[in-house]
């Protein structure tokens, strides 16, 4: 299927959602602002522009500020496209693409010109965007109304076929980047070298990726959100953890792999974690609780910690008494879509009610029941983090820990393996593995 064939149904779905929430709010229109970049303090340059996700939900314009969408219940959406006259900068032209026919397009050359194109009665219009001061200046009374956002965020978890095609496109780019990064690691590149190889393979600039790439060699892999990029090569390459994504039509991929430079105990541990990760992926099924799958992850990890002689206790005790949390402090994964950590993960309904993460697992990013047409990451991990190891040493389990083995493997940092999964009534689609990334 092509983008052109799938896009009209996507717009139809978004218009239906908009019509429903407008009726509930007794409002006439949603006015969605793409946003504009912020100015760096005491400078004449801006921060990189990041588009409002509610705007790029409708169409793949992700790099043009000062654009607006005006959405009503029963008319073609209006796109106000910003195309300035500017001899200083490259101006993004209005594309002639698969999405144009779905909009009534109006072009402005100055940001303020939008004011004459906004609905005449702004008291019944709802502004959605980052710039609340501008919204007030324009005359909006309803700004980022929470009941509206709750409804839209809840339904964003259900992806249209167009969105799934975009997510496959993002995965295709990211897999190319991961392959190039892996090769650069085995060629003994630095973290900076690996980053450059990744960006070249994806065709992305550093501001195009959906989040800051984690390119971690050796013990740096123990830092969960490591983003330093050392330019010097390490004296010896032991391991490589890469958590890096790509963007396609506004949708994100989020993939992680871990590699050992040599065949050793750590390589065996990666292989065992890979088997466990695939087992967890197979556990994604409509109707199942994501929380239950996360807890199953800890049960499987307890077995692995005992099997590899990290902990000399029965696996059931390791699980029940929370020893696994010292080696694996984050959640199993999250919803994926327009944002890397997509909205709606804690929501139990479209009214904004939520289910909190269990107190034993505070960093879990979704508690929602798994349903068809939702997209998740599955990313189990195992790390040797000094802070948690110090805490573990002060517990009653200290004597049962194989500290010698941990000291031997600390130079490798840790392991995380992450795929991007579509859940369907007929099974799952592992977008990442289907593209050949082992």
Phi, psi and omega in degrees: 000148182258164176298320182298324182281331184269335188297318180303322178292327176297312179296321178300318179294316180295323178293324178294317177299317181296317180299321180296312184286329176296319178296316180297324183272356185054046181242161185263329186203153166259132178241110189251123186258129178293334180102183174208157184286148177278151180273134177292137183303129178058037182218168176252019178243157181257158167291156177304139181282133174236123186287144173303123181299331178294330178286310184286352170298328185273326184200155188276048170260106187243349187239013182245113179283172172062027173259157183221149170241135175242113188244123175243176186285331193225019180225161176300134179300145177263127173255120172261110187257129183270118180224085187286162167269112191212112179272356179274327191231159173290127180262127179290120180285160174284115184289151170255095191223187186296341187265345189303318186294345181276358185228150166270106191262129175236140185249135175238152179251348176228140183305322184292342182296342180296334185301327180282350182254353179288159177306145183294328180250091183283350178293337179253016177249147183245118178278134174234113181172179187274343192252080185292327178297318177296319179300317178295320179299323179287337179113008177291139175256332179253111187234119180048050181303126190297321180296328177290312179298319179301313181298312182294320181293321179299315185281344177296340179293336180267109187273139172283168179296327175298316180296320179297323177294322176297318180294324175296321177297319177296320178295321179299316177296314183295322179297321176299319178294317180297321180296315178295321179295317177301315180297320179295323176299312181290345172270009175066038175286162174281172176301320179294318176302316182295319177300315180296320178297320180296311183296320179297317183292327180274345185072022182256147162274172184296333179271356179274332181293149186287345175203164180294122181300140173260109181240094193240116175263141172057229186294344177297340179293348176279351178265113193300318180242062182280123183225026188283315183065078177292135182273339177274138175289143175292158178300327178216136176272116177257311187209166180213120173247124177237122174240102188210146183235193177206162180242140177215118181053031177092358182253151191248145163255154183211097190235142177228140173221155177229137182230146170258140181288329181233163175281111186205191181300321180293322176298321177295322179294319176300316181299320179292321177295325179296318176299316180296318180298317178296324178295320179292322176302317180295341179281351177287111181216142176305136179095344181275151176277131177295329177299316179298322179292322176298317179294322175299325175303316179294325178295316178293322179294324176301317177300319182292319179298325178285317181301321181269007173069027172285322183232128183258067177216163173300141183302322180297321178292319178301319179288307187298326185263011169076020180296329181300332185291341176285340180255346188212085188270352184255179182276166183292333181167201187195169172292152183225141179179239178297331175238153181299309171263086189291157186289158171094004185294334181258001188277138178258347177199176183280358180271356178101002175291144185230162174239119183287156174294148177302145184299333178284344184226065189292343184262008174293131188262358174211137177239011189279150174294138180285131180223165180297145179073015170265155182234131185230159162261149171234115190217069175295154180218166174209121189226158174246082186260122186307316183303314182284327177293323176296318177298318181297323181294338181266006181261176178293348183271358186309314185288344180266359182267135177276082185294331178298317179293320179297316178299324180294325186260355182300330181295344179272345174084295182167181185227136167215137179229126189221128174241163178249122194236131170265129177261134180223161178300335183262003180140209181234158172235114177271093184302323185290308181291326181297338178271005172096006178276110182287000000 
